[in-house]
Amino acid sequence: MKPPSPSLVRALKVATFLVCLGPLTTLVWKGFHDQLGANPVDVITRSTGRWTLTFLLITLSVTPLRKLTGSPWLVRFRRMLGLFAFFYGTLHLTTYVWLDKFFDVQAMLHDIAKRRFITAGMTAWTLMLPLALTSTAGWIRRLGGKRWQKLHRLIYVSAAAGVVHFVWLVKADLRRPLTFGAILAVLLAWRLGGWLAAKAAISSQPSAFSQQKQHSAVSTQQSANKTNNRQSAVSTQPKT
């Protein structure tokens, strides 16, 4: 597939940025028009939580989509989408800390220890924090490509913790959290399949190398035999 021009990619990134702000814009508009219902804190908490998971899964979908469609330029959107996942996750956490608990540290620590869905949610956000902080090109240079990639695999753990947080929170109607879980399972299966394929390719390389080495040794031996035969022929010729 022919990649789009740089100007088109920039325009698409601006459009994507504006679309990603849509959920926040909707919440703000509803807040100013008194359309958040009888419990606005609950509406904000649930909305920002769902969008956090949504952006996490969209971010994880970029690489499979890029490889399946042969569109490497899609990787330019992954950092933005991942940062929006962290942004909505931070809004979700801020709603809990500020509007729900009013910065009561003791009450929050009690919730983390006693309410397992909050423990899972805190784990998900905490795992996203180093990913957001090291998302720049400068951190890729500091950590090195391989270490940076290993660190950013935490996004799978964070997404899994987010799904568990959602499942434990809902308890009754599990259709939506299980849908998120099914999508995450597909993405994890795709990742595992790619890892196994890469490992199989690497394990097959030594055998190919040994065959090449054996072929080279045979060729060397044949060349040596030819040289010896020529020398023997020269030595047996009668001297005049």
C-alpha contacts under 8 A as a table, 3 or more apart, distances in Angstrom:
res1	aa1	res2	aa2	distance
1	M	69	T	7.61
1	M	70	G	6.14
1	M	71	S	6.45
3	P	71	S	6.84
3	P	72	P	7.97
3	P	73	W	6.68
4	P	8	L	6.12
4	P	9	V	6.43
5	S	8	L	5.23
5	S	9	V	6.35
6	P	9	V	5.05
6	P	10	R	6.22
7	S	10	R	5.12
7	S	11	A	6.26
8	L	11	A	5.00
8	L	12	L	6.10
9	V	12	L	5.00
9	V	13	K	6.13
10	R	13	K	5.07
10	R	14	V	6.32
11	A	14	V	5.17
11	A	15	A	6.24
12	L	15	A	5.00
12	L	16	T	5.98
13	K	16	T	4.96
13	K	17	F	6.05
13	K	77	F	6.87
14	V	17	F	5.08
14	V	18	L	6.34
15	A	18	L	5.21
15	A	19	V	6.21
16	T	19	V	5.05
16	T	20	C	6.08
17	F	20	C	5.14
17	F	21	L	6.48
17	F	80	M	7.63
18	L	21	L	5.18
18	L	22	G	6.68
19	V	22	G	5.13
20	C	23	P	6.96
20	C	81	L	7.97
20	C	84	F	7.10
21	L	24	L	5.50
21	L	25	T	6.13
22	G	25	T	5.03
22	G	26	T	6.10
23	P	26	T	5.12
23	P	27	L	6.35
23	P	51	W	7.60
24	L	27	L	5.15
24	L	28	V	6.21
25	T	28	V	5.15
25	T	29	W	6.07
26	T	29	W	5.12
26	T	30	K	6.11
27	L	30	K	5.14
27	L	31	G	6.05
27	L	36	L	7.80
27	L	44	I	7.16
28	V	31	G	4.99
28	V	32	F	6.29
29	W	32	F	5.31
29	W	33	H	6.30
30	K	33	H	5.07
30	K	34	D	5.91
30	K	35	Q	4.72
30	K	36	L	5.81
31	G	34	D	5.21
31	G	35	Q	6.11
31	G	36	L	5.96
32	F	35	Q	7.82
34	D	37	G	7.30
36	L	39	N	7.03
36	L	40	P	4.84
36	L	43	V	6.43
36	L	44	I	7.95
37	G	40	P	5.73
37	G	43	V	7.60
39	N	42	D	5.55
39	N	43	V	6.56
40	P	43	V	4.98
40	P	44	I	6.12
41	V	44	I	5.20
41	V	45	T	6.02
41	V	95	T	7.12
41	V	99	L	6.61
41	V	100	D	7.01
42	D	45	T	5.05
42	D	46	R	6.06
43	V	46	R	5.37
43	V	47	S	5.99
44	I	47	S	5.19
44	I	48	T	6.03
44	I	92	H	7.61
44	I	95	T	7.25
45	T	48	T	5.52
45	T	49	G	6.09
45	T	92	H	5.49
45	T	95	T	6.12
45	T	96	Y	7.07
46	R	49	G	5.08
46	R	50	R	6.16
46	R	92	H	7.84
47	S	50	R	5.29
47	S	51	W	6.27
48	T	51	W	5.14
48	T	52	T	6.07
48	T	88	Y	5.50
48	T	89	G	6.73
48	T	91	L	6.49
48	T	92	H	5.11
49	G	52	T	5.10
49	G	53	L	6.54
49	G	88	Y	7.14
49	G	89	G	6.44
49	G	92	H	5.62
50	R	53	L	5.32
50	R	54	T	6.13
51	W	54	T	4.76
51	W	55	F	6.04
51	W	85	A	7.34
51	W	88	Y	6.52
52	T	55	F	5.38
52	T	56	L	6.21
52	T	84	F	7.74
52	T	85	A	4.78
52	T	86	F	6.97
52	T	87	F	7.83
52	T	88	Y	5.14
52	T	89	G	5.15
52	T	92	H	7.99
53	L	56	L	5.00
53	L	57	L	6.23
53	L	85	A	7.11
53	L	159	A	6.76
53	L	162	G	6.60
53	L	163	V	7.45
53	L	180	F	7.61
54	T	57	L	5.30
54	T	58	I	6.19
54	T	85	A	7.65
54	T	180	F	7.93
55	F	58	I	4.93
55	F	59	T	5.97
55	F	81	L	6.22
55	F	82	G	6.75
55	F	84	F	6.70
55	F	85	A	4.79
56	L	59	T	5.15
56	L	60	L	6.30
56	L	81	L	7.68
56	L	82	G	6.39
56	L	85	A	5.47
56	L	155	I	7.67
56	L	159	A	6.38
57	L	60	L	5.01
57	L	61	S	6.14
57	L	159	A	7.41
57	L	183	I	7.54
57	L	184	L	6.73
58	I	61	S	4.98
58	I	62	V	6.61
58	I	81	L	7.25
59	T	62	V	5.53
59	T	78	R	5.63
59	T	79	R	7.93
59	T	81	L	5.57
59	T	82	G	5.59
60	L	63	T	6.67
60	L	64	P	7.87
60	L	156	Y	7.95
60	L	187	L	7.09
61	S	64	P	5.59
61	S	65	L	6.07
61	S	187	L	7.00
62	V	65	L	5.19
62	V	66	R	5.89
62	V	74	L	6.73
62	V	75	V	6.62
62	V	77	F	7.93
62	V	78	R	6.34
63	T	66	R	4.96
63	T	67	K	6.21
63	T	74	L	7.99
63	T	75	V	6.96
64	P	67	K	5.25
64	P	68	L	5.94
64	P	187	L	8.00
64	P	190	W	7.63
65	L	68	L	5.16
65	L	69	T	5.93
65	L	71	S	7.80
66	R	69	T	5.54
66	R	70	G	5.72
66	R	71	S	4.84
66	R	72	P	5.43
66	R	73	W	7.63
66	R	74	L	5.88
66	R	75	V	7.07
67	K	70	G	5.08
67	K	71	S	6.64
67	K	72	P	7.10
68	L	71	S	7.93
71	S	74	L	5.99
72	P	75	V	6.03
73	W	76	R	5.87
74	L	77	F	5.74
74	L	78	R	7.30
75	V	78	R	5.30
75	V	79	R	7.90
76	R	79	R	6.90
77	F	80	M	5.50
77	F	81	L	6.29
78	R	81	L	5.20
78	R	82	G	6.07
79	R	82	G	5.11
79	R	83	L	6.14
79	R	135	S	6.83
80	M	83	L	5.17
80	M	84	F	6.26
81	L	84	F	5.09
81	L	85	A	6.34
82	G	85	A	5.03
82	G	86	F	6.47
82	G	132	A	7.64
83	L	86	F	5.00
83	L	87	F	6.00
83	L	132	A	6.14
84	F	87	F	4.69
84	F	88	Y	6.11
85	A	88	Y	5.42
85	A	89	G	6.04
86	F	89	G	4.86
86	F	90	T	5.98
86	F	125	W	7.51
86	F	128	M	6.35
86	F	129	L	7.40
86	F	132	A	6.83
87	F	90	T	5.14
87	F	91	L	6.32
88	Y	91	L	4.90
88	Y	92	H	6.05
89	G	92	H	4.92
89	G	93	L	6.20
89	G	125	W	6.45
90	T	93	L	5.00
90	T	94	T	5.93
90	T	125	W	7.46
91	L	94	T	4.95
91	L	95	T	6.06
92	H	95	T	5.29
92	H	96	Y	6.60
93	L	96	Y	5.17
93	L	97	V	6.15
93	L	125	W	7.99
94	T	97	V	4.99
94	T	98	W	5.64
94	T	99	L	7.56
95	T	98	W	5.40
95	T	99	L	5.11
95	T	100	D	6.42
96	Y	99	L	5.87
96	Y	100	D	4.78
96	Y	101	K	6.18
97	V	100	D	6.02
97	V	101	K	5.20
97	V	102	F	6.02
97	V	103	F	5.37
97	V	104	D	7.65
97	V	108	M	7.56
98	W	101	K	5.79
98	W	102	F	4.46
98	W	103	F	5.48
99	L	102	F	5.65
101	K	104	D	5.49
101	K	107	A	7.07
101	K	108	M	6.97
104	D	107	A	5.43
104	D	108	M	6.31
105	V	108	M	5.06
105	V	109	L	6.11
106	Q	109	L	5.19
106	Q	110	H	6.18
107	A	110	H	5.05
107	A	111	D	6.23
108	M	111	D	5.01
108	M	112	I	6.19
109	L	112	I	5.07
109	L	113	A	6.21
110	H	113	A	5.21
110	H	114	K	5.97
110	H	115	R	7.98
111	D	114	K	5.19
111	D	115	R	5.16
111	D	118	I	6.63
111	D	119	T	7.79
112	I	115	R	5.78
112	I	116	R	6.87
112	I	118	I	5.47
112	I	119	T	4.82
112	I	122	M	7.70
113	A	116	R	7.22
113	A	119	T	6.91
115	R	118	I	5.64
115	R	119	T	6.61
116	R	119	T	4.90
116	R	120	A	6.26
116	R	165	H	7.89
116	R	168	W	7.44
117	F	120	A	5.11
117	F	121	G	6.18
117	F	164	V	7.29
117	F	165	H	4.64
117	F	166	F	7.30
117	F	168	W	5.22
117	F	169	L	5.69
118	I	121	G	4.92
118	I	122	M	6.04
118	I	165	H	6.78
119	T	122	M	5.22
119	T	123	T	6.18
119	T	165	H	7.83
120	A	123	T	5.05
120	A	124	A	6.26
120	A	161	A	5.43
120	A	162	G	6.73
120	A	164	V	6.59
120	A	165	H	5.03
121	G	124	A	5.09
121	G	125	W	6.37
121	G	161	A	6.59
121	G	162	G	5.83
121	G	165	H	5.23
122	M	125	W	5.23
122	M	126	T	6.00
123	T	126	T	5.13
123	T	127	L	6.19
123	T	158	S	7.15
123	T	161	A	6.63
124	A	127	L	5.36
124	A	128	M	6.47
124	A	157	V	7.46
124	A	158	S	4.30
124	A	159	A	6.72
124	A	160	A	7.82
124	A	161	A	5.14
124	A	162	G	5.48
125	W	128	M	5.08
125	W	129	L	6.40
125	W	158	S	7.05
126	T	129	L	5.26
126	T	130	P	7.66
127	L	130	P	6.47
127	L	131	L	7.25
127	L	154	L	6.45
127	L	155	I	7.23
127	L	157	V	7.65
127	L	158	S	5.63
128	M	131	L	5.19
128	M	132	A	6.27
128	M	154	L	7.56
128	M	155	I	6.66
128	M	158	S	6.45
129	L	132	A	5.31
129	L	133	L	6.29
130	P	133	L	5.00
130	P	134	T	6.04
131	L	134	T	5.32
131	L	135	S	5.98
131	L	151	L	7.39
131	L	152	H	5.91
131	L	154	L	7.76
131	L	155	I	7.63
132	A	135	S	5.28
133	L	136	T	7.63
134	T	139	W	5.23
134	T	140	I	7.25
135	S	139	W	6.76
135	S	140	I	7.52
136	T	139	W	5.47
136	T	140	I	6.64
137	A	140	I	5.02
137	A	141	R	6.43
138	G	141	R	5.21
138	G	142	R	6.28
139	W	142	R	4.86
139	W	143	L	5.94
139	W	148	W	7.88
140	I	143	L	5.37
140	I	144	G	5.54
140	I	145	G	5.93
140	I	148	W	5.91
141	R	144	G	5.18
141	R	145	G	7.09
143	L	146	K	7.95
143	L	147	R	5.80
143	L	148	W	5.63
144	G	147	R	5.61
144	G	148	W	5.98
145	G	148	W	5.17
145	G	149	Q	6.13
146	K	149	Q	5.16
146	K	150	K	6.26
147	R	150	K	5.06
147	R	151	L	6.17
148	W	151	L	5.13
148	W	152	H	6.21
149	Q	152	H	5.13
149	Q	153	R	6.39
150	K	153	R	5.36
150	K	154	L	7.68
151	L	154	L	5.98
152	H	155	I	5.92
153	R	156	Y	5.92
153	R	157	V	7.57
154	L	157	V	5.10
154	L	158	S	6.11
155	I	158	S	4.91
155	I	159	A	6.03
156	Y	159	A	5.14
156	Y	160	A	6.16
156	Y	188	L	7.64
157	V	160	A	5.05
157	V	161	A	6.12
158	S	161	A	5.10
158	S	162	G	6.12
159	A	162	G	4.92
159	A	163	V	6.25
159	A	184	L	7.55
160	A	163	V	5.14
160	A	164	V	6.27
160	A	181	G	7.63
160	A	184	L	7.44
161	A	164	V	5.06
161	A	165	H	6.04
162	G	165	H	4.93
162	G	166	F	6.22
163	V	166	F	5.06
163	V	167	V	6.19
163	V	177	P	6.31
163	V	178	L	7.88
163	V	180	F	6.62
163	V	181	G	5.92
164	V	167	V	5.07
164	V	168	W	6.10
165	H	168	W	5.36
165	H	169	L	6.03
166	F	169	L	5.06
166	F	170	V	6.18
166	F	177	P	5.76
167	V	170	V	5.47
167	V	171	K	6.24
167	V	174	L	6.52
167	V	177	P	5.51
167	V	178	L	7.27
168	W	171	K	5.63
170	V	173	D	6.48
170	V	174	L	6.53
170	V	177	P	7.92
171	K	174	L	6.58
173	D	176	R	7.60
174	L	177	P	5.54
174	L	178	L	5.84
175	R	178	L	5.27
175	R	179	T	6.08
176	R	179	T	5.04
176	R	180	F	6.47
177	P	180	F	5.10
177	P	181	G	6.20
178	L	181	G	4.74
178	L	182	A	6.03
179	T	182	A	5.09
179	T	183	I	6.33
180	F	183	I	5.28
180	F	184	L	6.23
181	G	184	L	5.06
181	G	185	A	6.07
182	A	185	A	4.99
182	A	186	V	6.33
183	I	186	V	5.20
183	I	187	L	6.37
184	L	187	L	5.08
184	L	188	L	6.09
185	A	188	L	5.05
185	A	189	A	6.03
186	V	189	A	5.05
186	V	190	W	6.19
187	L	190	W	5.09
187	L	191	R	6.22
188	L	191	R	4.99
188	L	192	L	6.06
189	A	192	L	5.02
189	A	193	G	6.03
190	W	193	G	5.10
190	W	194	G	6.26
191	R	194	G	5.17
191	R	195	W	6.22
192	L	195	W	5.01
192	L	196	L	6.14
193	G	196	L	5.19
193	G	197	A	6.13
194	G	197	A	5.09
194	G	198	A	6.13
195	W	198	A	5.13
195	W	199	K	6.12
196	L	199	K	5.00
196	L	200	A	6.09
197	A	200	A	5.11
197	A	201	A	6.22
198	A	201	A	5.07
198	A	202	I	6.23
199	K	202	I	5.09
199	K	203	S	6.14
200	A	203	S	5.11
200	A	204	S	6.24
201	A	204	S	5.24
201	A	205	Q	6.57
202	I	205	Q	5.30
202	I	206	P	7.76
203	S	206	P	6.44
203	S	207	S	7.88
204	S	207	S	5.64
204	S	208	A	6.52
205	Q	208	A	5.10
205	Q	209	F	6.06
206	P	209	F	4.89
206	P	210	S	6.06
207	S	210	S	5.04
207	S	211	Q	6.20
208	A	211	Q	5.12
208	A	212	Q	6.23
209	F	212	Q	5.05
209	F	213	K	6.08
210	S	213	K	4.90
210	S	214	Q	6.01
211	Q	214	Q	5.04
211	Q	215	H	6.09
212	Q	215	H	5.06
212	Q	216	S	6.11
213	K	216	S	5.01
213	K	217	A	6.18
214	Q	217	A	5.03
214	Q	218	V	6.24
215	H	218	V	5.13
215	H	219	S	6.22
216	S	219	S	5.08
216	S	220	T	6.15
217	A	220	T	5.05
217	A	221	Q	6.12
218	V	221	Q	5.05
218	V	222	Q	6.13
219	S	222	Q	5.10
219	S	223	S	6.19
220	T	223	S	5.11
220	T	224	A	6.17
221	Q	224	A	5.03
221	Q	225	N	6.17
222	Q	225	N	5.06
222	Q	226	K	6.26
223	S	226	K	5.16
223	S	227	T	6.25
224	A	227	T	5.07
224	A	228	N	6.18
225	N	228	N	5.07
225	N	229	N	6.11
226	K	229	N	5.08
226	K	230	R	6.28
227	T	230	R	5.23
227	T	231	Q	6.27
228	N	231	Q	5.08
228	N	232	S	6.11
229	N	232	S	5.08
229	N	233	A	6.17
230	R	233	A	5.08
230	R	234	V	6.26
231	Q	234	V	5.14
231	Q	235	S	6.20
232	S	235	S	5.11
232	S	236	T	6.28
233	A	236	T	5.37
233	A	237	Q	6.62
234	V	237	Q	5.54
